[in-house]
Amino acid sequence: MQAGYNWQLDSKWLVGVEADLSGSSLRGGGRETTPILPPAFTQTISAEQKIDWWGSVRGRLGALVTPSVLLYGTGGFAFGRVATFDDYIVNGPGGALNISVAGTSFSCTIGSTCFTGNDSRIQTGWTVGGGGEWRFAPGWSFRAEYLYVDLGKSSVTANALATGIGPNLSRYTANFGRADFHVARVGVNYHF
């Protein structure tokens, strides 16, 4: 979904403002298993980040290369819902792993999730790009556009699911890289 307003300054230049909102299925993740007490015990950490939806409010500056063809650059504010997930499992022969340090502890049943965390929030950032628009009929134009979108970094706190000897649950913070992506899109616009 997109809406905007343009002002034609003279026969060659145009300025405008646009806002858009898009659904998304962008996601990335990873899973890694490493030894902790070789050879019997390993640890598996799984993490995922996804973008449920995103949008932008951008300025636009364009040049009319012909009366019906516009080339433009655009940039501005971006926002979106970014969800993060993280799980930690200890693998090995049966039993449990209990650790307590200075009153903070966790108890882990081998082969089960020991720590888990998830978060979902609206993050803000920026976007920049460019494109072209061709007016093929009165009131109608075809458009092709590229955008780079950066919604910044995110993190999630994973908490122990059970306490061991100490009274306080252990936790750790998983830091994710930038939630950035590239968008190439085409569309047809109606001009009021």
C-alpha positions as CSV (number, residue, x, y, z in Angstrom):
1,M,0.0,0.0,0.0
2,Q,1.4,3.4,-1.0
3,A,0.3,7.0,-1.1
4,G,2.0,10.2,-1.9
5,Y,1.9,13.8,-3.1
6,N,4.1,15.4,-5.8
7,W,4.7,19.0,-6.9
8,Q,6.1,19.7,-10.4
9,L,8.4,22.6,-10.0
10,D,8.8,23.3,-13.7
11,S,8.9,21.3,-16.9
12,K,11.9,19.2,-15.7
13,W,11.8,18.8,-11.9
14,L,9.5,17.2,-9.4
15,V,9.5,16.9,-5.6
16,G,7.3,14.8,-3.4
17,V,6.6,12.9,-0.3
18,E,5.5,9.2,-0.1
19,A,4.4,6.7,2.6
20,D,4.1,3.0,2.2
21,L,3.3,-0.1,4.2
22,S,4.2,-3.7,3.2
23,G,3.7,-7.2,4.7
24,S,6.8,-9.3,4.9
25,S,8.0,-12.9,5.4
26,L,11.7,-11.9,5.7
27,R,13.5,-14.2,8.1
28,G,16.9,-15.4,8.9
29,G,18.3,-17.7,11.5
30,G,21.0,-20.2,12.5
31,R,21.7,-23.2,14.7
32,E,25.0,-24.3,16.0
33,T,26.2,-27.2,18.2
34,T,29.5,-27.0,20.0
35,P,31.2,-29.1,22.7
36,I,31.1,-28.0,26.4
37,L,32.3,-31.1,28.2
38,P,33.8,-33.3,25.5
39,P,33.2,-35.9,24.5
40,A,29.8,-36.5,26.2
41,F,28.2,-33.1,26.3
42,T,27.4,-30.5,23.6
43,Q,25.4,-27.3,23.5
44,T,23.0,-26.2,20.8
45,I,22.0,-22.6,20.3
46,S,19.2,-21.7,17.9
47,A,18.4,-18.1,16.9
48,E,15.9,-16.5,14.5
49,Q,15.0,-13.0,13.4
50,K,12.1,-12.1,11.2
51,I,10.4,-9.0,9.9
52,D,6.6,-9.2,10.0
53,W,5.9,-5.9,8.2
54,W,7.6,-2.7,7.4
55,G,6.9,0.8,6.0
56,S,8.5,4.1,5.2
57,V,7.9,7.8,4.9
58,R,10.2,9.3,2.3
59,G,11.0,12.4,0.3
60,R,11.4,12.2,-3.4
61,L,13.3,14.3,-5.9
62,G,13.0,13.5,-9.6
63,A,13.9,14.8,-13.1
64,L,11.5,14.4,-16.1
65,V,13.7,13.1,-18.8
66,T,10.7,13.2,-21.2
67,P,7.2,14.6,-20.5
68,S,6.1,11.1,-19.5
69,V,9.3,9.5,-17.9
70,L,10.5,10.4,-14.5
71,L,13.8,9.3,-12.9
72,Y,14.0,9.9,-9.1
73,G,15.9,9.4,-5.9
74,T,14.2,8.8,-2.6
75,G,15.0,8.5,1.1
76,G,13.7,8.9,4.6
77,F,12.4,7.2,7.7
78,A,11.7,3.4,7.9
79,F,9.9,1.4,10.6
80,G,8.9,-2.3,11.0
81,R,8.0,-5.1,13.4
82,V,11.1,-7.2,14.1
83,A,10.7,-10.4,16.1
84,T,13.7,-12.3,17.6
85,F,13.9,-15.8,19.2
86,D,16.7,-17.7,20.9
87,D,16.9,-21.2,22.6
88,Y,19.7,-23.0,24.3
89,I,19.8,-26.8,24.8
90,V,22.5,-29.1,26.5
91,N,22.9,-32.4,24.8
92,G,24.4,-35.6,26.2
93,P,23.6,-38.7,28.1
94,G,20.5,-38.5,30.4
95,G,20.3,-36.6,33.6
96,A,20.5,-32.9,34.5
97,L,23.0,-30.1,34.6
98,N,22.8,-27.8,37.7
99,I,25.0,-24.7,37.9
100,S,24.9,-21.9,40.6
101,V,27.2,-18.9,40.8
102,A,26.7,-16.1,43.4
103,G,23.0,-16.8,43.8
104,T,22.2,-17.0,40.1
105,S,21.6,-20.5,38.8
106,F,19.9,-22.8,36.3
107,S,18.9,-26.4,36.1
108,C,18.9,-28.1,32.7
109,T,17.4,-31.5,31.9
110,I,19.7,-32.9,29.2
111,G,18.1,-32.8,25.8
112,S,15.5,-30.2,26.7
113,T,15.4,-26.5,26.2
114,C,17.3,-24.8,29.1
115,F,17.0,-21.1,28.1
116,T,14.6,-19.5,25.9
117,G,13.6,-15.9,24.9
118,N,11.6,-14.1,22.3
119,D,10.8,-10.4,21.6
120,S,8.8,-8.5,19.1
121,R,8.9,-4.8,18.8
122,I,8.6,-1.9,16.3
123,Q,12.0,-0.7,15.3
124,T,12.9,2.4,13.4
125,G,15.7,3.2,10.9
126,W,16.2,4.7,7.5
127,T,15.8,3.9,3.8
128,V,17.3,5.2,0.5
129,G,16.8,4.2,-3.1
130,G,15.7,5.3,-6.5
131,G,13.5,4.4,-9.5
132,G,11.7,5.4,-12.6
133,E,8.0,6.1,-13.4
134,W,6.4,6.1,-16.8
135,R,3.0,7.8,-17.4
136,F,1.4,5.5,-20.0
137,A,-2.1,7.0,-19.9
138,P,-3.8,10.1,-18.4
139,G,-3.9,9.5,-14.7
140,W,-1.9,6.2,-14.8
141,S,1.8,5.4,-14.4
142,F,4.0,2.3,-14.2
143,R,6.8,2.4,-11.7
144,A,9.9,0.4,-10.9
145,E,11.8,1.1,-7.7
146,Y,14.7,-0.1,-5.6
147,L,15.1,0.6,-1.8
148,Y,17.7,-0.3,0.8
149,V,16.1,-0.5,4.3
150,D,17.9,-0.6,7.6
151,L,15.9,-1.1,10.8
152,G,18.9,-1.3,13.1
153,K,20.2,-4.0,15.5
154,S,18.1,-6.0,18.0
155,S,18.6,-8.4,20.9
156,V,16.6,-10.8,23.0
157,T,17.1,-12.0,26.6
158,A,16.9,-15.7,27.1
159,N,15.9,-16.8,30.6
160,A,16.6,-20.2,32.3
161,L,13.4,-22.2,32.5
162,A,14.3,-23.7,35.9
163,T,16.5,-22.6,38.8
164,G,19.1,-24.9,40.4
165,I,20.5,-24.2,43.9
166,G,20.5,-20.4,43.8
167,P,17.3,-18.3,44.1
168,N,17.7,-16.3,40.9
169,L,17.2,-17.5,37.4
170,S,20.2,-17.2,35.0
171,R,19.8,-15.3,31.8
172,Y,21.9,-14.1,28.8
173,T,21.4,-11.6,26.0
174,A,21.6,-12.7,22.4
175,N,22.6,-9.8,20.1
176,F,21.5,-9.9,16.5
177,G,23.0,-8.1,13.5
178,R,21.3,-5.4,11.5
179,A,17.8,-6.0,10.3
180,D,18.5,-4.7,6.8
181,F,17.3,-5.8,3.4
182,H,16.9,-4.8,-0.2
183,V,13.6,-4.2,-2.0
184,A,12.9,-4.3,-5.7
185,R,9.3,-3.6,-6.7
186,V,7.1,-2.6,-9.6
187,G,3.6,-1.2,-9.5
188,V,0.9,0.8,-11.2
189,N,-0.2,4.1,-9.7
190,Y,-3.3,6.1,-10.2
191,H,-2.8,9.9,-10.1
192,F,-5.7,12.1,-8.7
